[in-house]
Amino acid sequence: MAESWDVLVIDDEPVVRSAVQRVLAEEGLRVASAVDGASGLAHPAVATCRLALLDLILPDCSGLEVLRALRAARPGLPVVVITGYPTHESTQRAFEVGAVDYLPKPFEASELLAVVRRALPDRDGLPKERRS
């Protein structure tokens, strides 16, 4: 049986991939990652993940191109766009292409978890908001 993942992170920044992996793994989620658009689209996690986190600026292509390809391959897959260069125009374009949410960098663990909780279709495997 092929391995399955909960989240696929496509981002060229190692610190972002590492932080997302750590935070989501602490919540019991399986996270796969890719460093650019081509390796992200070719990753086996595309077929099994429940959520994709996608950087808008990648070294080999635009994140919007990857978003379009993900929407074509998996029409129901929720994709959250993450970017260090948020603008009104990029936000609007991401939603037009099919993003379900938008997370500007840098972000806190709590912000990431809130976005993931909203985006996961069934929320299985991710606890509800923790109470202090």
N, C-alpha and C positions, 0 to 999 in steps of 0.2 A: 504494500500500500504506500502511495506517495505521501510525503510529509505535507502537512497543512499548516498554514499560518493564519493568524488573525489580522495582522497589519503588515503592509508592505510600505517601507519608507524609501523614497527616491530623493536623495539629496547628496550633493557633492561635498558637503562639509562633514568631515569625520566627527567633529564635536556634536553636531546636531544628531547624526545617526546614532552615536553612542548614547547621548542623553535620552533620546526617545526610546531606544532599546531598554535602557536601565529603568526608566520610569514605568513603561508599559509592562516590562517583565515583572516588576514588583507588584503589578496588579493581576498577574497570572496570564498575561497575553503573550502569544508567540509572535515575535517580530522578525521579519526578513528585511534586508536592506540592499540598496543598489546605489552606485555612485554617479550614474548618469542615465539619460533617457533610454538609450539602447539596451543597457544591461537591465534596467528596470522592466522594460517591456518584454525582455526575453526571460526574465526570472520566473521559475516555476510557481512562485507565490501569486502571480497574476491570476492563475486559474483557481486558487483556493482561498485567497485572503478575503476578509470581510470588510476591509477598509484600506484605502491607500492614502498616505501622506506624501504630497508631491511639492517639491520646490519649483518655483516659477522660473528660476534662472539656473540652467544646467550647462555643463561645459560643451555638450555635443548638440543641443537643440533647445528649443523653447519648451518650458513646462506646459504651455498651452497645447503644443503639438502632442506631447505625451498624454495630456488629459483627453484630447480627442481620440487618441488611439486606445486608451483605457476604456473610454465610453463605448467605442466600437466593439472592443473585445468582450467587455463585461458591462452591458448597459445598466444594470442595477447596482453596480459597485459604487458605494459612496467614496468620493475623493475629496480630501481636504487639501487646499492649497496652502503652502507655507512659503513665506518670502521675507527676506531682509530689506526689500525695497517696495513696501506697500504704497500704492497710489490708488486714487479713486478709479482711474481707468483700468488698472490691472485687476482690481477687485471686481469691477463690473464685467470685464471680459471673462474672468474665471467663472463667474456665476452663469454667464451666457453660454459658455462651453459645457457647463455641467457640474461644476464644483458644488458641494453641499455646504461647505464652510470655508473660512479664510482665516489663517492664523499668522499674524506678523511676528517676525523674529526681532529680537530675542523674546522668548516666551518662558513663563514660569511653568513648573511641573503641574501646578493646579490648573493653569489655563489649558495646557495640553490635555489633561484628563477631562476637563469639562467639554472640550471639543470632541474628544473621542467618545465620550458618553452620549453626546447628542447625535453623533454620526453613525455609530454602530446600529445596524438595523434591529437586532434583537436583544442587544445588551447582555447576552449570556457570556459568562466568563469575566465580567467586569462589575465589581461591586458598585452599588449606588453610592452617592456622595457619602463620605465618611463624616461622622459626627465627632466633634472635638470633646 
